[in-house]
Amino acid sequence: MPSENIYIYLLLAVFLFAAGCYGMIQRRSFIRMLISVELILNGAALNFMTFSRFTAPEPETGRIFTLFIMGLAATEAAIIVSASLSVYRKYFTVDPDDVKDLKL
Amino acid sequence: MNILNALSEILFVAFAIMTVLGACLAVRRVVMLMHTVLGLAVCMMGIAGLYFFLGSMFLSMMQVLIYIGALCVVLVFGIMISYTPKEINRMGITGKHMYLALTACILVCIPMGILIIQSDWHAVTTVPSGEIGPLGSMLLYQYCMAFELISVILLIGIVGSIILSRGGHVADDSVPVSVEDH
C-alpha cells in the first residue's frame, strides 16, 4: 500500500525542498524566487502533516502548523508581489542581481 | 472493495507524480514565466491530494483554495502587470547559477534522503479521524495566541502590500482639497 508508506511522503517532501532550493539559488527573477519559497514551505508543511498522521499522538497539532504555514505563505506572497512591482517601477528590471543600491 | 482500494492507490500515485512534475515545471528553465505559475498550481494540486490521503479533507480544501485560488491569481496578476515580453526574453534564457544550484540541491537532497530511508520511524497505521471540530477548538483554546498573531500579520501584510504597490509617496502633487474651498 503506497499511501500507507511514510517514506514516500517524506521523500516527496525532501524533493519539494530540494526543488525549491534549486530555484532559489538559480535566482532569475523575483517571481521565480517567490515560487521557490512556496515550494520550500510546502515541503515543510508536508513533513508536518506526515508526522502528525504517522507518529504524533495528537494529529491536530501538525494540521494547525500547516494552516499557519499557509497563512504566512499567503501574506509573504502578497508582500513580495507588490514589492517586486514597485522595484520594477523604480529600477525597470526583474533581475534580483541588478537591485544593489544598498550594496557597497 | 478491492477495486476501490486499488483505485485509491492509483489516485495516490497520480497525486505524487503530479507533485513531482509540477515542482519540476515550476523550477525549470522555461522562457514563459506563466508556465512556472502553472507548474506551481499543478504541484499544489498534487499536495492537496496528498493531504487528503494523510487524513485531512479540510486541509486539502484549504490548500486548493489558498494556493491555487488565491496565490496563483496574485502571481498571474503580478506577472501580467510588471513583466514585459522583452524582459522575459532577456531573463529567461540565461540562468546564471545553474550548476551551483544543481550542486547545492543534490548536496541537500541525497543526505536527507539517505537519512530518511535509514531511519526507523515507528509509524502507526491507525487512520485518524478527519473531523474539523477538534481542529477548531485547538485553534481557539490551545493555539489562540498564535491564531490571533497570524490574523494581525495578515492585516499588516495587506496594508503593507497596498502601500508598497502604490509607490509610497503619491501624495506629493496630489495635495488634498483644502477646507477653504467649501
Boltz contact constraints between the chains, C-beta under 6 A:
constraints:
  - contact:
      token1: [A, 2]
      token2: [B, 9]
      max_distance: 6.0
  - contact:
      token1: [A, 2]
      token2: [B, 12]
      max_distance: 6.0
  - contact:
      token1: [A, 3]
      token2: [B, 9]
      max_distance: 6.0
  - contact:
      token1: [A, 3]
      token2: [B, 12]
      max_distance: 6.0
  - contact:
      token1: [A, 3]
      token2: [B, 53]
      max_distance: 6.0
  - contact:
      token1: [A, 6]
      token2: [B, 121]
      max_distance: 6.0
  - contact:
      token1: [A, 6]
      token2: [B, 123]
      max_distance: 6.0
  - contact:
      token1: [A, 10]
      token2: [B, 116]
      max_distance: 6.0
  - contact:
      token1: [A, 12]
      token2: [B, 19]
      max_distance: 6.0
  - contact:
      token1: [A, 14]
      token2: [B, 109]
      max_distance: 6.0
  - contact:
      token1: [A, 14]
      token2: [B, 112]
      max_distance: 6.0
  - contact:
      token1: [A, 14]
      token2: [B, 113]
      max_distance: 6.0
  - contact:
      token1: [A, 16]
      token2: [B, 23]
      max_distance: 6.0
  - contact:
      token1: [A, 18]
      token2: [B, 105]
      max_distance: 6.0
  - contact:
      token1: [A, 18]
      token2: [B, 108]
      max_distance: 6.0
  - contact:
      token1: [A, 18]
      token2: [B, 109]
      max_distance: 6.0
  - contact:
      token1: [A, 19]
      token2: [B, 23]
      max_distance: 6.0
  - contact:
      token1: [A, 19]
      token2: [B, 27]
      max_distance: 6.0
  - contact:
      token1: [A, 21]
      token2: [B, 104]
      max_distance: 6.0
  - contact:
      token1: [A, 21]
      token2: [B, 105]
      max_distance: 6.0
  - contact:
      token1: [A, 21]
      token2: [B, 108]
      max_distance: 6.0
  - contact:
      token1: [A, 22]
      token2: [B, 27]
      max_distance: 6.0
  - contact:
      token1: [A, 22]
      token2: [B, 101]
      max_distance: 6.0
  - contact:
      token1: [A, 22]
      token2: [B, 105]
      max_distance: 6.0
  - contact:
      token1: [A, 23]
      token2: [B, 27]
      max_distance: 6.0
  - contact:
      token1: [A, 25]
      token2: [B, 97]
      max_distance: 6.0
  - contact:
      token1: [A, 25]
      token2: [B, 100]
      max_distance: 6.0
  - contact:
      token1: [A, 25]
      token2: [B, 101]
      max_distance: 6.0
  - contact:
      token1: [A, 25]
      token2: [B, 104]
      max_distance: 6.0
  - contact:
      token1: [A, 26]
      token2: [B, 95]
      max_distance: 6.0
  - contact:
      token1: [A, 26]
      token2: [B, 97]
      max_distance: 6.0
  - contact:
      token1: [A, 26]
      token2: [B, 98]
      max_distance: 6.0
  - contact:
      token1: [A, 26]
      token2: [B, 101]
      max_distance: 6.0
  - contact:
      token1: [A, 28]
      token2: [B, 91]
      max_distance: 6.0
  - contact:
      token1: [A, 28]
      token2: [B, 95]
      max_distance: 6.0
  - contact:
      token1: [A, 29]
      token2: [B, 91]
      max_distance: 6.0
  - contact:
      token1: [A, 35]
      token2: [B, 26]
      max_distance: 6.0
  - contact:
      token1: [A, 35]
      token2: [B, 36]
      max_distance: 6.0
  - contact:
      token1: [A, 35]
      token2: [B, 40]
      max_distance: 6.0
  - contact:
      token1: [A, 39]
      token2: [B, 23]
      max_distance: 6.0
  - contact:
      token1: [A, 42]
      token2: [B, 47]
      max_distance: 6.0
  - contact:
      token1: [A, 49]
      token2: [B, 51]
      max_distance: 6.0
  - contact:
      token1: [A, 49]
      token2: [B, 54]
      max_distance: 6.0
  - contact:
      token1: [A, 53]
      token2: [B, 54]
      max_distance: 6.0
  - contact:
      token1: [A, 53]
      token2: [B, 55]
      max_distance: 6.0
  - contact:
      token1: [A, 54]
      token2: [B, 123]
      max_distance: 6.0
  - contact:
      token1: [A, 59]
      token2: [B, 128]
      max_distance: 6.0
  - contact:
      token1: [A, 60]
      token2: [B, 134]
      max_distance: 6.0
  - contact:
      token1: [A, 60]
      token2: [B, 135]
      max_distance: 6.0
  - contact:
      token1: [A, 60]
      token2: [B, 138]
      max_distance: 6.0
  - contact:
      token1: [A, 63]
      token2: [B, 56]
      max_distance: 6.0
  - contact:
      token1: [A, 63]
      token2: [B, 59]
      max_distance: 6.0
  - contact:
      token1: [A, 63]
      token2: [B, 135]
      max_distance: 6.0
  - contact:
      token1: [A, 64]
      token2: [B, 143]
      max_distance: 6.0
  - contact:
      token1: [A, 66]
      token2: [B, 59]
      max_distance: 6.0
  - contact:
      token1: [A, 68]
      token2: [B, 150]
      max_distance: 6.0
  - contact:
      token1: [A, 70]
      token2: [B, 66]
      max_distance: 6.0
  - contact:
      token1: [A, 71]
      token2: [B, 150]
      max_distance: 6.0
  - contact:
      token1: [A, 74]
      token2: [B, 66]
      max_distance: 6.0
  - contact:
      token1: [A, 75]
      token2: [B, 153]
      max_distance: 6.0
  - contact:
      token1: [A, 75]
      token2: [B, 154]
      max_distance: 6.0
  - contact:
      token1: [A, 75]
      token2: [B, 157]
      max_distance: 6.0
  - contact:
      token1: [A, 77]
      token2: [B, 71]
      max_distance: 6.0
  - contact:
      token1: [A, 77]
      token2: [B, 74]
      max_distance: 6.0
  - contact:
      token1: [A, 78]
      token2: [B, 157]
      max_distance: 6.0
  - contact:
      token1: [A, 78]
      token2: [B, 161]
      max_distance: 6.0
  - contact:
      token1: [A, 79]
      token2: [B, 157]
      max_distance: 6.0
  - contact:
      token1: [A, 79]
      token2: [B, 160]
      max_distance: 6.0
  - contact:
      token1: [A, 79]
      token2: [B, 161]
      max_distance: 6.0
  - contact:
      token1: [A, 81]
      token2: [B, 74]
      max_distance: 6.0
  - contact:
      token1: [A, 81]
      token2: [B, 78]
      max_distance: 6.0
  - contact:
      token1: [A, 82]
      token2: [B, 161]
      max_distance: 6.0
  - contact:
      token1: [A, 82]
      token2: [B, 164]
      max_distance: 6.0
  - contact:
      token1: [A, 82]
      token2: [B, 165]
      max_distance: 6.0
  - contact:
      token1: [A, 83]
      token2: [B, 164]
      max_distance: 6.0
  - contact:
      token1: [A, 85]
      token2: [B, 82]
      max_distance: 6.0
  - contact:
      token1: [A, 85]
      token2: [B, 165]
      max_distance: 6.0
  - contact:
      token1: [A, 86]
      token2: [B, 164]
      max_distance: 6.0
  - contact:
      token1: [A, 88]
      token2: [B, 82]
      max_distance: 6.0
  - contact:
      token1: [A, 94]
      token2: [B, 83]
      max_distance: 6.0
  - contact:
      token1: [A, 94]
      token2: [B, 87]
      max_distance: 6.0
  - contact:
      token1: [A, 94]
      token2: [B, 91]
      max_distance: 6.0
